Amino acid sequence: MKVKYDIEGDLVYVTVRPDHEERGGRRLDSSRILHVDEAGKAVAYEFLWASNGISLEGIQPDDQELIRQALDQARPYDGAPGFTIIM
């Protein structure tokens, strides 16, 4: 798992399956993008306007846990604000 935070864009990119190659993506809503592999399995999630909170609503429970673990392991964010996970 890997987390990248873009402070200027206020977005968080969480890779939940680094061993899969990203082949496309789709918007889950106005602030979340799902990146998938060739089979349609989640590879990464992109959270826009992350300082407003990260919503895990509608994301598969296994992926929710991977996202939580990745964010916990990535703290602190080198001076960036902490993130609130919204369920």
For each residue, the residues with C-beta under 8 A, 3 or more apart:
1: 14 15 16 18 66 69 70 73
2: 14 15 18 70
3: 12 13 14 15 70 71 73 74
4: 12 13
5: 11 12 13 50 74 77 80
6: 9 10 11 12 13
7: 10 80
8:
9: 6 48
10: 6 7 48 49 50 51
11: 5 6 46 47 48 49 50
12: 3 4 5 6 46 47 50 54 71 83
13: 3 4 5 6 44 45 46 47
14: 1 2 3 44 45 46 47 66 67 70 71
15: 1 2 3 18 43 44 70
16: 1 42 43 44 45 63 66 67 70
17: 20 37 41 42 43 44
18: 1 2 15
19:
20: 17 37 41 43
21: 37 38 43
22: 25 35 36 37 43 44
23: 36 37 38
24: 35 36
25: 22 33 34 35 36 46
26: 33 34 36
27: 30 32 33 34
28: 32 33 34 58 59
29: 32
30: 27 48
31: 47 48 49 52 55
32: 27 28 29 45 46 47 48 55
33: 25 26 27 28 45 46 48
34: 25 26 27 28 42 44 45
35: 22 24 25 42 43 44 45 46
36: 22 23 24 25 26 39 40 41 42 43
37: 17 20 21 22 23 40 41 43
38: 21 23
39: 36
40: 36 37
41: 17 20 36 37
42: 16 17 34 35 36 45 60 63
43: 15 16 17 20 21 22 35 36 37
44: 13 14 15 16 17 22 34 35
45: 13 14 16 32 33 34 35 42 59 63 67
46: 11 12 13 14 25 32 33 35
47: 11 12 13 14 31 32 50 54 55
48: 9 10 11 30 31 32 33
49: 10 11 31 52
50: 5 10 11 12 47 53 54 83
51: 10 81 83
52: 31 49
53: 50 83 84 85 86
54: 12 47 50 67 71 83 84 85 86
55: 31 32 47 85 86 87
56: 59 64 67 68 85 86 87
57: 86 87
58: 28
59: 28 45 56 63 64 67
60: 42 63 64
61: 64 65
62: 65 66
63: 16 42 45 59 60 66 67
64: 56 59 60 61 67 68
65: 61 62 68 69
66: 1 14 16 62 63 69 70
67: 14 16 45 54 56 59 63 64 70 71 85
68: 56 64 65 71 72 85
69: 1 65 66 72 73
70: 1 2 3 14 15 16 66 67 73 74
71: 3 12 14 54 67 68 74 75 83 85
72: 68 69 75
73: 1 3 69 70
74: 3 5 70 71 77
75: 71 72 82
76: 79 80 82
77: 5 74 80 81 82 83
78:
79: 76
80: 5 7 76 77
81: 51 77
82: 75 76 77
83: 12 50 51 53 54 71 77
84: 53 54
85: 53 54 55 56 67 68 71
86: 53 54 55 56 57
87: 55 56 57
